[in-house]
Amino acid sequence: MEDRIIELETKLCFVDDLLEQLNRTVWRQQEQIDQLQAQIRVLYRQMQAPAAAGAEKRDLRDEIPPHY
């Protein structure tokens, strides 16, 4: 009986360690997601600024491909 309790306690320690590692991984990923969203907002504002300033719209179909 005591051996089983020791085995269960050992497994519990491993599970606790794994859970802590997973929590840290999720936290780091959320930090990266937040940073990427902030970068996307900045890029979106930069793209909208020329349109708001009245920059001329261009059609990519009118441009010559680089191999010509």
N, C-alpha and C positions, 0 to 999 in steps of 0.2 A: 504494500500500500504506500509506504513512504517513497519507494522508487517512482511510483506513478506521480506522486505529488511533485517530486523533484523534476521529473521530466516535463510536467505541465508548467511548472514555474520557469524552466529553461525556455520552453517554447514561447511563453508569455513575454519573456525578456526580448527574444528575437522579434516577436510581433510588435512590441513597443518600439524597438529600434527601427524596424521597417516603416512603421507608421510615421515616426518622426522624420525619416528620410523623405517619405512621400509628401508630407506637409511642407518641408523645405522646398522640394521640387515644385510643388503647386504654387507656393509663394513666389519663387523666382520667375516662374512662367507668367504669373499675373503681373509682376513688375515689368516684364518684357512686353506684355500685351499693352499695358498702360503707356509705356514709352512709345511703342509703335503707333498707338492711337493718337498720341500727342503729335508725332511726326506727320501723320496723315492729315491731321487738322491744319498744321502749318502749311503743308503742301497744297491742300485744298484752298486755303486763303490766298496763297501765292498764285494759284491758277485763276481764282476769281478776281484778283486785283486788276489784271490787264483788261478783263472783260468789263469791269465796272468803270475803268478809266477810258473806255471807248476805243480800245485797240482794235485794229481791223481784224476781222475774222478771215481765216484762210482755209482753203479747202485742200486737204492733203492730196486729193486726186489731181490737182493742177500742178503739183510739184514733180519735177523730173526725178526718177529713181537714181540712186548713186551709181549704177553701172552704165549709165548713158554718158 
